[in-house]
Amino acid sequence: MALRYEIILYWSNVDQAFIAEVPELPGCAANGSTYAEAIQNVEVIMQEWIETAQALGRSIPEPQGRLLSA
């Protein structure tokens, strides 16, 4: 399954880690000690989010592309 959701990636001083959030999938986020690790981790969480929603019969949002305006 191609995951085409926007990911917001930022450094958290509180967590001392990079945080990757997926705004279109509520509560879907992961962290990592590097950019690459945070992205890799959030890809796993996105897949699990979708699988859980499917198992529970919940709707899965269609990817909308870029959510933030420049």
Residue frames as a rotation matrix with the C-alpha (Angstrom) as fourth column:
MET 1
0.578 0.816 0.000 0.00
0.816 -0.578 0.000 0.00
0.000 0.000 -1.000 0.00
ALA 2
-0.350 -0.674 0.650 1.40
0.640 -0.679 -0.359 3.37
0.684 0.291 0.669 -1.02
LEU 3
0.209 0.334 -0.919 1.38
0.912 -0.406 0.060 5.81
-0.354 -0.851 -0.389 1.88
ARG 4
-0.333 -0.279 0.901 0.86
0.754 -0.652 0.077 9.29
0.566 0.705 0.428 0.45
TYR 5
0.741 0.609 -0.282 -0.01
0.641 -0.518 0.566 11.30
0.198 -0.600 -0.775 3.51
GLU 6
0.371 -0.583 0.723 1.73
-0.236 -0.812 -0.534 14.53
0.898 0.028 -0.439 4.44
ILE 7
0.439 -0.355 -0.825 4.29
0.859 0.434 0.271 14.11
0.262 -0.828 0.495 7.22
ILE 8
0.731 -0.258 0.632 5.38
-0.331 -0.944 -0.003 17.02
0.597 -0.207 -0.775 9.39
LEU 9
0.433 -0.702 -0.566 8.89
0.776 0.609 -0.163 16.49
0.459 -0.369 0.808 10.77
TYR 10
0.517 -0.267 0.813 10.44
-0.363 -0.929 -0.075 18.62
0.775 -0.257 -0.577 13.51
TRP 11
-0.503 -0.745 -0.438 12.91
0.271 0.345 -0.899 18.53
0.821 -0.570 0.028 16.40
SER 12
0.699 0.706 0.112 11.47
0.049 -0.204 0.978 18.38
0.713 -0.678 -0.178 19.92
ASN 13
-0.304 -0.807 0.506 13.65
-0.517 -0.307 -0.799 19.79
0.800 -0.505 -0.324 22.68
VAL 14
0.227 0.486 0.844 11.34
-0.972 0.165 0.166 18.22
-0.059 -0.858 0.510 25.26
ASP 15
0.940 0.232 0.248 11.71
-0.216 0.972 -0.091 14.73
-0.263 0.032 0.964 23.79
GLN 16
-0.001 -0.990 -0.138 15.26
-0.666 -0.102 0.739 15.24
-0.746 0.093 -0.659 22.48
ALA 17
-0.464 -0.044 0.885 14.15
0.491 0.819 0.298 13.53
-0.738 0.572 -0.358 19.27
PHE 18
-0.907 0.278 -0.317 12.78
-0.417 -0.486 0.768 14.24
0.059 0.828 0.557 15.82
ILE 19
-0.368 0.878 0.307 8.98
0.046 0.347 -0.937 13.94
-0.929 -0.331 -0.168 15.72
ALA 20
-0.976 0.184 -0.120 7.10
-0.122 0.001 0.993 12.88
0.183 0.983 0.022 12.60
GLU 21
-0.471 0.881 0.040 3.36
-0.062 0.012 -0.998 13.61
-0.880 -0.472 0.049 12.64
VAL 22
-0.882 0.326 0.339 0.68
0.420 0.224 0.879 12.68
0.211 0.918 -0.335 10.09
PRO 23
-0.857 0.513 -0.050 -2.06
-0.409 -0.736 -0.539 15.33
-0.314 -0.442 0.841 10.46
GLU 24
-0.282 0.798 -0.532 -4.59
-0.839 0.064 0.541 13.47
0.466 0.599 0.651 8.30
LEU 25
0.071 0.248 -0.966 -4.44
0.237 0.937 0.258 10.40
0.969 -0.248 0.008 10.56
PRO 26
0.496 0.186 0.848 -5.37
-0.606 -0.626 0.491 11.64
0.622 -0.757 -0.198 14.06
GLY 27
0.766 -0.246 0.593 -2.89
-0.509 0.330 0.795 10.56
-0.392 -0.911 0.128 16.72
CYS 28
0.848 -0.471 0.242 -0.48
0.529 0.733 -0.428 9.13
0.024 0.492 0.870 14.16
ALA 29
0.681 -0.696 0.227 3.05
-0.657 -0.718 -0.229 10.15
0.323 0.007 -0.946 15.13
ALA 30
0.798 -0.537 -0.274 6.45
0.590 0.788 0.175 8.64
0.122 -0.301 0.946 15.84
ASN 31
0.796 -0.598 -0.091 9.88
-0.533 -0.765 0.362 9.78
-0.286 -0.240 -0.928 16.87
GLY 32
0.770 -0.637 0.042 13.49
0.599 0.698 -0.392 8.99
0.220 0.327 0.919 16.11
SER 33
0.358 -0.722 -0.592 17.00
0.479 -0.403 0.780 10.13
-0.802 -0.563 0.202 16.90
THR 34
-0.820 -0.551 -0.151 17.49
0.139 -0.449 0.883 11.15
-0.554 0.703 0.445 13.23
TYR 35
-0.285 0.704 -0.651 15.26
-0.878 -0.463 -0.117 12.43
-0.384 0.539 0.750 10.42
ALA 36
-0.455 0.036 -0.890 15.51
-0.647 0.673 0.358 9.08
0.611 0.739 -0.283 8.66
GLU 37
-0.943 0.079 -0.323 14.66
0.262 0.775 -0.575 7.10
0.205 -0.626 -0.752 11.78
ALA 38
-0.611 0.761 -0.218 11.62
-0.210 -0.421 -0.882 9.27
-0.764 -0.493 0.417 12.54
ILE 39
-0.168 0.532 -0.830 10.34
-0.984 -0.142 0.108 8.83
-0.060 0.835 0.547 8.97
GLN 40
-0.662 -0.140 -0.736 10.97
-0.303 0.948 0.093 5.08
0.685 0.285 -0.670 9.03
ASN 41
-0.942 0.293 -0.164 9.15
0.276 0.397 -0.875 4.77
-0.191 -0.870 -0.455 12.36
VAL 42
-0.411 0.843 -0.346 6.15
-0.505 -0.527 -0.684 6.85
-0.759 -0.106 0.643 11.28
GLU 43
-0.392 0.258 -0.883 5.76
-0.842 0.286 0.457 4.77
0.371 0.923 0.105 8.11
VAL 44
-0.849 0.080 -0.523 5.28
0.227 0.948 -0.224 1.69
0.477 -0.309 -0.823 10.33
ILE 45
-0.765 0.567 -0.306 2.81
0.221 -0.216 -0.951 3.56
-0.605 -0.795 0.040 12.54
MET 46
-0.435 0.611 -0.661 0.86
-0.845 -0.532 0.064 4.83
-0.312 0.586 0.747 9.50
GLN 47
-0.558 0.184 -0.809 0.45
-0.420 0.778 0.467 1.27
0.716 0.600 -0.357 8.24
GLU 48
-0.845 0.221 -0.487 -0.65
0.509 0.611 -0.606 0.11
0.164 -0.760 -0.629 11.70
TRP 49
-0.703 0.616 -0.356 -3.08
-0.290 -0.705 -0.648 3.05
-0.650 -0.352 0.674 11.96
ILE 50
-0.355 0.551 -0.755 -4.70
-0.922 -0.072 0.381 2.06
0.155 0.832 0.533 8.66
GLU 51
-0.644 0.072 -0.762 -4.82
-0.036 0.992 0.124 -1.64
0.765 0.107 -0.636 9.52
THR 52
-0.885 0.320 -0.337 -6.44
0.391 0.119 -0.913 -0.88
-0.252 -0.940 -0.230 12.88
ALA 53
-0.533 0.714 -0.455 -9.03
-0.646 -0.690 -0.326 1.43
-0.546 0.120 0.829 11.28
GLN 54
-0.404 0.353 -0.844 -9.86
-0.712 0.458 0.532 -1.28
0.574 0.816 0.066 8.73
ALA 55
-0.791 0.045 -0.610 -10.21
0.296 0.900 -0.318 -3.93
0.535 -0.433 -0.725 11.46
LEU 56
-0.753 0.502 -0.426 -12.56
0.339 -0.258 -0.905 -1.66
-0.564 -0.825 0.024 13.42
GLY 57
-0.066 0.751 0.657 -14.59
0.997 0.080 0.010 -0.73
-0.045 0.656 -0.754 10.33
ARG 58
0.309 0.114 -0.944 -13.62
0.330 -0.944 -0.006 2.93
-0.892 -0.310 -0.329 10.56
SER 59
0.959 0.056 0.277 -13.17
0.280 -0.313 -0.908 5.21
0.036 0.948 -0.316 7.58
ILE 60
0.021 -0.996 -0.089 -9.68
0.796 -0.037 0.604 5.95
-0.605 -0.084 0.792 6.34
PRO 61
0.544 0.202 -0.815 -9.10
-0.126 -0.940 -0.317 9.50
-0.830 0.275 -0.486 5.08
GLU 62
0.720 -0.334 0.608 -7.95
0.685 0.201 -0.701 9.90
0.112 0.921 0.374 1.48
PRO 63
-0.260 -0.871 -0.417 -4.57
0.824 -0.426 0.375 11.66
-0.504 -0.246 0.828 1.27
GLN 64
0.775 0.613 -0.158 -5.15
0.490 -0.739 -0.463 15.34
-0.400 0.281 -0.872 0.50
GLY 65
0.287 -0.740 0.609 -1.61
0.679 -0.291 -0.673 16.32
0.675 0.607 0.419 -0.44
ARG 66
-0.735 -0.678 0.034 -0.01
0.482 -0.556 -0.678 19.38
0.478 -0.482 0.734 1.04
LEU 67
0.221 0.863 -0.453 -2.08
0.943 -0.071 0.325 20.74
0.248 -0.499 -0.830 3.91
LEU 68
0.103 -0.267 -0.958 -0.03
0.602 -0.750 0.274 23.82
-0.792 -0.605 0.084 4.83
SER 69
0.870 0.167 0.464 -0.05
0.479 -0.513 -0.712 26.92
0.119 0.842 -0.526 2.70
ALA 70
-0.082 -0.992 0.095 3.16
0.968 -0.102 -0.229 28.68
0.236 0.073 0.969 1.81
